[in-house]
Amino acid sequence: MRAVVADLTIPRYVTTAARARLRDDAGWRRGGLLRLREDVPAPQLPGPDWVRLRTELAGICGSDVGLAHARIAMTLSAYYPARRTIPGHEVVGVVEATGPTVRRLREGDRVALDPVLSCRHRGFDPPCGSCARGRPHTCERFDLPGTSGCTGVGQGFDAQLGGGFGEVVVAHQDQCVPVDGIPSARAVLTEPAAIGLHAALRWDGHGDRAVVIGPGTIGLLTTAALQRLHPDLHLTVVSPDEQGDARARGVGAHRTVRGGQAAVHRLAAEDGGRVLHPDRTPLPILERGVDVVYDCVGKPATIDLALHLLRPGGTLVLVGAAGRQRVDWSLVWNRELTVRGTINAGPEPALDGRRAFQQVAEWLADRRYPVDGLVTHLAPLGRFGDAMTVASAGTRAGAGKVVLRPEDGPALVGTLEARTLSAAQGRGTAS
């Protein structure tokens, strides 16, 4: 089959990391981590309760961009030991074949993929402590293949099962969430929307003011989830420009502000509260701060801002990003703040054990869930390099969610109004 393959051997990774300091496209040029291959063996069903999916669309995640630029935190390599992967874990596809014991799915069914493989999917019994406690999304055996053959979190992190940047993916039937009838432009958002919902649920909901930092896909979907869960919550999004402002307001933000000192002064002026100025530090503290901040960027400046915006006893939720950061954490102690991390999604106690994927699939089927327009760019698989360039540039290129589509993939459902990345680099509409 045709697929984008990542070679994660140490020499290739080190070479890409060095070249990336000089070239933005080092990861997908000759000698980089990523390359398009025409002869990749199609993944085989590892068990009787697995299915084969033909990829319809695959979103490019921030972690895929980090991989392409060789910026993955080395600590996390313990959980991602595969040296050959097919990226792409935001997948919507059509069931092409089923194992003999599959009962929930039939050929032709259209599904979104929950890419996380837990002990159940890997055939481990008894399950690890995390899985036994109802937290399969933090499985303690991510590095062990079991019967799945996959070392890593799941699809998109080991070539053994395929990934969305290829024509075919295999998945356990339990990982497949039906999305029949949901337009492709919405269905491909199922995985990041589940991440946003899981992040929103990492806060106890006690309060009336929240800030989300970053109007990227995850920030916007976290904002949309908060708006659905807490209709009376006042939502502020920290955005770098007017384009981000418009997208944030489109998913339910009441207000947008610029970052840094401007955010502190704006919230103080409009909501009340004193502004305190520490010695020899440029960023002031909002004395009567907000109840929760979701940092969906994960850089030192944004983490620092989040800490300076929180009220005593407030909560900082770090969403999706991972890496070593140089941050002054003294306000965590002084203000008795709670810091919570989140990256995957799973069964949610706040939803009576229902999976986040199931909930967001229902939201995506509801046109009142305001996520239309989040997919901004579409590229055929053969032009994945163009797609990575745009995804890497992000808002500088006017990009929201960038998606890939195999040239002979299943027909799209509905209209996908997005900039088509092709030889002409023109604007087109896929249908």
C-alpha positions as CSV (number, residue, x, y, z in Angstrom):
1,M,0.0,0.0,0.0
2,R,1.0,3.7,-0.2
3,A,1.9,5.3,3.1
4,V,4.1,7.9,4.7
5,V,6.7,6.1,6.8
6,A,8.7,7.5,9.7
7,D,12.2,6.1,10.2
8,L,12.9,6.7,13.9
9,T,16.3,5.1,14.1
10,I,18.6,7.2,16.3
11,P,21.0,8.3,13.4
12,R,18.0,9.5,11.3
13,Y,16.4,11.2,14.3
14,V,19.6,13.0,15.2
15,T,20.3,14.0,11.6
16,T,16.8,15.5,11.2
17,A,17.0,17.3,14.5
18,A,20.3,19.0,13.4
19,R,19.0,19.9,9.9
20,A,15.7,21.2,11.3
21,R,17.7,24.1,12.8
22,L,18.5,25.2,9.3
23,R,15.5,24.1,7.3
24,D,11.8,24.0,8.2
25,D,11.2,21.0,5.9
26,A,14.1,18.9,7.0
27,G,11.8,16.2,8.3
28,W,10.3,15.3,4.9
29,R,13.2,16.1,2.6
30,R,15.7,13.5,1.5
31,G,17.4,12.0,4.5
32,G,14.7,13.2,6.9
33,L,12.4,11.1,9.2
34,L,9.4,11.0,6.8
35,R,9.2,9.6,3.3
36,L,6.3,8.5,1.0
37,R,6.6,4.8,0.0
38,E,4.5,2.9,-2.5
39,D,5.4,-0.6,-1.3
40,V,4.5,-0.7,2.4
41,P,3.1,-4.1,3.4
42,A,-0.6,-3.6,4.3
43,P,-1.2,-4.4,8.0
44,Q,-2.8,-7.8,8.8
45,L,-5.6,-8.4,11.3
46,P,-3.8,-9.5,14.5
47,G,-6.8,-11.3,15.9
48,P,-10.4,-12.5,15.2
49,D,-12.0,-9.4,16.8
50,W,-10.1,-6.9,14.6
51,V,-11.2,-5.0,11.4
52,R,-9.4,-3.4,8.5
53,L,-10.3,0.2,7.7
54,R,-9.8,2.0,4.4
55,T,-8.7,5.6,5.3
56,E,-11.1,8.3,4.3
57,L,-9.4,11.3,6.0
58,A,-6.6,11.7,8.6
59,G,-5.8,14.8,10.5
60,I,-2.3,16.1,11.2
61,C,-1.9,16.5,14.9
62,G,0.6,18.7,16.8
63,S,2.4,15.5,17.8
64,D,2.8,14.5,14.1
65,V,4.4,17.9,13.5
66,G,6.6,17.5,16.5
67,L,7.7,14.1,15.2
68,A,8.4,15.5,11.7
69,H,10.7,18.1,13.3
70,A,12.4,15.6,15.7
71,R,11.1,17.5,18.7
72,I,9.6,14.6,20.7
73,A,10.5,14.6,24.4
74,M,13.2,12.0,25.0
75,T,11.6,10.9,28.3
76,L,8.6,9.8,26.4
77,S,10.6,7.6,24.1
78,A,10.1,4.8,26.7
79,Y,6.5,4.6,25.7
80,Y,7.1,4.9,22.0
81,P,9.9,2.3,21.3
82,A,8.9,1.5,17.6
83,R,11.6,2.5,15.2
84,R,9.3,2.5,12.2
85,T,5.9,4.1,12.2
86,I,3.1,5.2,9.9
87,P,1.9,8.5,11.6
88,G,-1.7,9.6,11.8
89,H,-4.0,8.8,14.7
90,E,-6.9,11.2,13.8
91,V,-8.6,8.8,11.5
92,V,-12.1,8.4,9.9
93,G,-12.4,5.4,7.6
94,V,-14.7,2.7,6.2
95,V,-14.6,-1.0,7.3
96,E,-13.2,-3.1,4.5
97,A,-12.9,-6.5,6.2
98,T,-13.8,-8.0,9.6
99,G,-12.4,-10.8,11.7
100,P,-14.6,-13.9,12.4
101,T,-15.7,-12.9,15.8
102,V,-16.6,-9.2,15.0
103,R,-20.2,-8.6,15.8
104,R,-20.5,-4.8,16.2
105,L,-19.3,-3.9,12.7
106,R,-19.9,-4.8,9.1
107,E,-18.1,-4.1,5.9
108,G,-19.1,-0.7,4.7
109,D,-19.6,0.8,8.1
110,R,-18.0,4.2,8.6
111,V,-16.1,4.8,11.8
112,A,-13.8,7.1,13.7
113,L,-10.8,5.5,15.3
114,D,-10.0,5.7,19.0
115,P,-6.3,5.0,18.6
116,V,-5.4,4.1,22.2
117,L,-4.6,0.4,22.7
118,S,-5.1,-0.9,26.3
119,C,-4.5,-4.2,27.9
120,R,-7.8,-5.5,26.6
121,H,-6.7,-4.8,23.0
122,R,-3.3,-6.3,23.5
123,G,-4.7,-9.5,25.1
124,F,-3.2,-9.0,28.6
125,D,-5.2,-10.6,31.4
126,P,-5.2,-9.6,34.2
127,P,-5.0,-5.9,33.1
128,C,-2.5,-3.4,34.5
129,G,-3.4,-1.1,37.4
130,S,-4.5,1.8,35.2
131,C,-6.8,-0.3,33.0
132,A,-8.2,-2.1,36.1
133,R,-9.1,1.4,37.5
134,G,-11.0,2.4,34.4
135,R,-8.1,4.4,32.9
136,P,-7.2,2.5,29.7
137,H,-5.9,5.7,28.1
138,T,-3.0,5.7,30.6
139,C,-2.3,1.9,30.2
140,E,1.0,0.9,31.8
141,R,1.8,-1.5,29.0
142,F,2.0,1.0,26.1
143,D,5.5,-0.4,25.2
144,L,4.4,-4.0,25.2
145,P,2.9,-5.5,22.0
146,G,1.0,-8.4,23.4
147,T,-1.2,-10.0,20.7
148,S,-1.6,-6.7,18.9
149,G,2.0,-6.6,17.7
150,C,2.0,-2.8,18.4
151,T,4.7,-1.2,20.6
152,G,3.4,2.3,21.4
153,V,0.2,4.0,22.3
154,G,-1.7,2.7,19.3
155,Q,-2.3,3.4,15.6
156,G,-0.1,6.1,14.3
157,F,2.8,5.1,16.6
158,D,3.9,1.8,15.1
159,A,3.8,0.6,11.4
160,Q,2.6,-2.8,12.6
161,L,-1.0,-1.7,12.6
162,G,-0.7,1.2,10.1
163,G,-1.7,4.8,10.6
164,G,-3.8,7.5,9.0
165,F,-1.0,8.6,6.7
166,G,-1.5,5.3,4.9
167,E,-4.3,3.8,2.8
168,V,-5.2,1.0,5.3
169,V,-5.3,0.7,9.1
170,V,-6.3,-2.3,11.3
171,A,-8.1,-1.8,14.6
172,H,-9.8,-3.7,17.3
173,Q,-13.6,-3.5,16.9
174,D,-13.8,-1.8,20.3
175,Q,-11.7,1.1,19.0
176,C,-14.2,1.9,16.3
177,V,-16.9,4.5,16.9
178,P,-19.7,4.7,14.3
179,V,-19.9,8.1,12.5
180,D,-22.3,7.1,9.7
181,G,-23.9,10.2,8.1
182,I,-21.6,12.7,9.9
183,P,-19.9,14.9,7.3
184,S,-16.2,14.1,6.7
185,A,-15.1,17.6,7.8
186,R,-16.7,17.0,11.2
187,A,-16.1,13.2,11.6
188,V,-12.3,13.7,11.2
189,L,-12.4,15.9,14.3
190,T,-13.6,13.0,16.5
191,E,-10.2,12.2,18.1
192,P,-9.2,15.8,18.8
193,A,-12.7,16.6,20.0
194,A,-12.5,13.7,22.5
195,I,-9.2,15.1,23.7
196,G,-10.9,18.5,24.2
197,L,-13.7,16.9,26.1
198,H,-11.4,14.9,28.3
199,A,-9.4,18.0,29.0
200,A,-12.5,20.0,29.9
201,L,-13.5,17.2,32.4
202,R,-10.1,17.5,34.2
203,W,-11.6,20.5,36.1
204,D,-14.2,20.0,38.8
205,G,-16.4,22.7,37.3
206,H,-16.5,24.9,40.5
207,G,-16.2,28.5,39.3
208,D,-17.5,30.9,36.7
209,R,-14.4,32.1,34.7
210,A,-12.1,30.1,32.5
211,V,-9.3,30.9,30.2
212,V,-8.1,28.8,27.2
213,I,-4.7,29.6,25.9
214,G,-4.3,28.9,22.2
215,P,-6.9,29.0,19.3
216,G,-5.4,25.9,17.6
217,T,-7.6,22.8,17.0
218,I,-7.3,21.5,20.5
219,G,-7.8,24.9,22.1
220,L,-10.9,25.5,20.1
221,L,-12.3,22.0,20.7
222,T,-11.6,22.4,24.5
223,T,-13.5,25.7,24.4
224,A,-16.4,24.1,22.5
225,A,-16.5,21.3,25.1
226,L,-16.5,23.7,28.0
227,Q,-19.3,25.7,26.4
228,R,-21.4,22.5,26.1
229,L,-20.7,21.3,29.6
230,H,-20.9,24.6,31.4
231,P,-23.3,27.0,29.5
232,D,-23.0,29.7,32.2
233,L,-19.2,29.6,32.3
234,H,-17.5,32.8,31.0
235,L,-14.9,31.7,28.4
236,T,-11.8,33.8,27.5
237,V,-9.4,32.6,24.8
238,V,-5.9,33.9,24.6
239,S,-5.2,34.4,20.8
240,P,-2.3,35.9,18.9
241,D,-4.3,37.5,16.1
242,E,-7.7,38.4,14.6
243,Q,-8.0,35.1,12.8
244,G,-7.7,33.2,16.1
245,D,-10.2,35.7,17.6
246,A,-12.8,34.8,15.0
247,R,-12.3,31.1,15.3
248,A,-12.5,31.3,19.1
249,R,-15.7,33.3,19.0
250,G,-17.1,30.8,16.5
251,V,-16.8,27.9,19.0
252,G,-18.3,29.7,22.0
253,A,-15.7,32.1,23.5
254,H,-17.2,35.2,25.1
255,R,-13.9,37.2,24.8
256,T,-10.5,37.0,23.2
257,V,-7.4,38.7,24.5
258,R,-3.7,38.9,23.5
259,G,-1.1,37.1,25.6
260,G,1.4,38.3,28.2
261,Q,0.9,41.5,30.2
262,A,-2.1,42.5,27.9
263,A,-4.1,39.5,29.2
264,V,-3.5,40.3,32.8
265,H,-4.4,44.0,32.5
266,R,-7.5,43.3,30.3
267,L,-9.0,40.8,32.7
268,A,-8.3,43.1,35.6
269,A,-9.9,46.0,33.9
270,E,-13.0,44.1,32.7
271,D,-13.6,41.7,35.6
272,G,-12.0,43.5,38.5
273,G,-9.0,42.6,40.6
274,R,-5.7,44.1,41.4
275,V,-2.6,43.8,39.3
276,L,0.5,43.0,41.3
277,H,4.0,43.7,39.9
278,P,6.8,41.4,41.2
279,D,10.4,42.7,41.3
280,R,12.5,42.0,38.3
281,T,9.9,40.0,36.4
282,P,8.0,41.5,33.4
283,L,4.7,39.6,33.9
284,P,2.3,40.9,36.6
285,I,0.0,38.8,38.7
286,L,-3.8,39.0,38.5
287,E,-4.8,39.0,42.2
288,R,-8.4,38.1,41.7
289,G,-7.8,35.6,39.1
290,V,-9.8,33.0,37.1
291,D,-10.9,29.6,38.3
292,V,-9.2,27.5,35.6
293,V,-6.8,27.9,32.8
294,Y,-6.3,25.4,29.9
295,D,-2.9,25.8,28.3
296,C,-3.2,24.3,24.9
297,V,0.2,25.6,23.7
298,G,2.6,24.3,26.3
299,K,5.5,26.8,26.0
300,P,7.2,28.5,28.9
301,A,5.5,31.8,28.2
302,T,2.0,30.3,28.1
303,I,2.5,28.2,31.2
304,D,3.9,31.3,33.0
305,L,0.9,33.3,31.9
306,A,-1.5,30.7,33.1
307,L,0.0,30.6,36.6
308,H,-0.2,34.4,36.8
309,L,-3.9,34.4,35.8
310,L,-5.2,31.9,38.4
311,R,-7.0,32.7,41.6
312,P,-5.8,31.0,44.8
313,G,-6.8,27.4,44.7
314,G,-7.3,27.5,40.9
315,T,-6.5,24.8,38.4
316,L,-4.1,24.7,35.5
317,V,-4.8,22.0,32.9
318,L,-1.9,21.3,30.6
319,V,-3.4,19.9,27.4
320,G,-1.7,17.7,24.9
321,A,1.9,19.1,24.9
322,A,4.9,17.5,26.5
323,G,8.5,18.5,26.9
324,R,11.0,20.0,29.2
325,Q,10.1,23.6,30.1
326,R,11.9,26.3,32.0
327,V,9.1,27.7,34.2
328,D,8.9,29.5,37.6
329,W,6.5,27.3,39.5
330,S,6.6,29.3,42.8
331,L,3.0,30.4,42.4
332,V,1.9,26.7,42.6
333,W,3.0,26.6,46.2
334,N,2.1,30.2,47.1
335,R,-1.4,30.2,45.6
336,E,-2.0,26.5,46.4
337,L,-2.7,25.8,42.7
338,T,-3.6,22.4,41.2
339,V,-1.7,21.4,38.0
340,R,-3.2,18.6,35.9
341,G,-1.9,17.0,32.7
342,T,-4.0,15.4,29.9
343,I,-3.2,14.0,26.5
344,N,-5.5,11.0,25.6
345,A,-9.2,10.3,26.1
346,G,-11.1,7.4,27.6
347,P,-14.0,6.4,29.8
348,E,-15.1,9.5,31.8
349,P,-16.4,9.2,35.4
350,A,-18.2,12.5,35.0
351,L,-20.1,10.9,32.1
352,D,-21.0,7.8,34.1
353,G,-18.2,5.8,32.6
354,R,-19.1,6.7,29.0
355,R,-16.2,7.1,26.6
356,A,-15.4,10.6,25.4
357,F,-15.4,9.3,21.8
358,Q,-19.0,8.2,22.1
359,Q,-20.1,11.6,23.5
360,V,-18.3,13.7,20.9
361,A,-19.6,11.5,18.1
362,E,-23.1,12.5,19.3
363,W,-22.1,16.2,19.4
364,L,-20.6,16.0,15.9
365,A,-23.9,14.7,14.6
366,D,-25.6,17.8,16.0
367,R,-25.1,20.8,13.7
368,R,-25.4,23.1,16.7
369,Y,-22.0,21.8,17.9
370,P,-20.0,24.7,16.4
371,V,-17.0,23.1,14.7
372,D,-17.6,23.7,11.0
373,G,-14.7,25.5,9.4
374,L,-12.0,24.0,11.7
375,V,-10.7,21.9,8.8
376,T,-8.9,24.5,6.6
377,H,-6.6,22.5,4.3
378,L,-6.8,19.3,2.5
379,A,-4.0,17.4,0.7
380,P,-3.7,14.2,-1.2
381,L,-1.4,11.7,0.4
382,G,1.1,12.2,-2.3
383,R,1.6,15.9,-1.3
384,F,2.0,15.2,2.4
385,G,5.1,17.4,2.5
386,D,3.0,20.4,1.5
387,A,0.5,19.5,4.2
388,M,3.3,19.3,6.8
389,T,4.6,22.7,5.7
390,V,1.2,24.3,6.3
391,A,0.5,22.4,9.5
392,S,4.0,23.4,10.8
393,A,3.3,27.1,10.0
394,G,-0.1,27.0,11.8
395,T,-1.8,30.3,12.1
396,R,1.0,32.0,10.1
397,A,-0.3,30.1,7.1
398,G,-4.0,30.6,8.1
399,A,-4.2,26.9,9.1
400,G,-6.6,25.2,11.4
401,K,-6.8,21.5,11.0
402,V,-4.9,20.1,8.1
403,V,-6.0,16.7,6.7
404,L,-4.7,14.1,4.4
405,R,-6.7,11.9,2.0
406,P,-5.5,8.9,0.1
407,E,-6.0,9.4,-3.6
408,D,-8.2,6.3,-4.0
409,G,-9.8,6.5,-0.5
410,P,-13.6,6.2,0.2
411,A,-15.8,9.0,-1.1
412,L,-16.2,11.9,1.3
413,V,-19.5,12.6,3.0
414,G,-20.8,16.1,2.6
415,T,-18.9,19.1,1.5
416,L,-15.4,19.8,2.7
417,E,-14.7,23.5,2.1
418,A,-10.9,23.7,2.5
419,R,-7.9,24.9,0.7
420,T,-6.7,22.1,-1.5
421,L,-2.9,21.6,-1.4
422,S,-2.1,20.5,-4.9
423,A,0.3,21.4,-7.7
424,A,-1.9,24.5,-8.4
425,Q,-2.0,25.4,-4.7
426,G,-5.5,26.7,-5.4
427,R,-8.7,26.8,-3.4
428,G,-11.1,24.0,-4.0
429,T,-14.1,22.2,-2.5
430,A,-14.1,18.5,-2.0
431,S,-17.3,16.6,-2.0
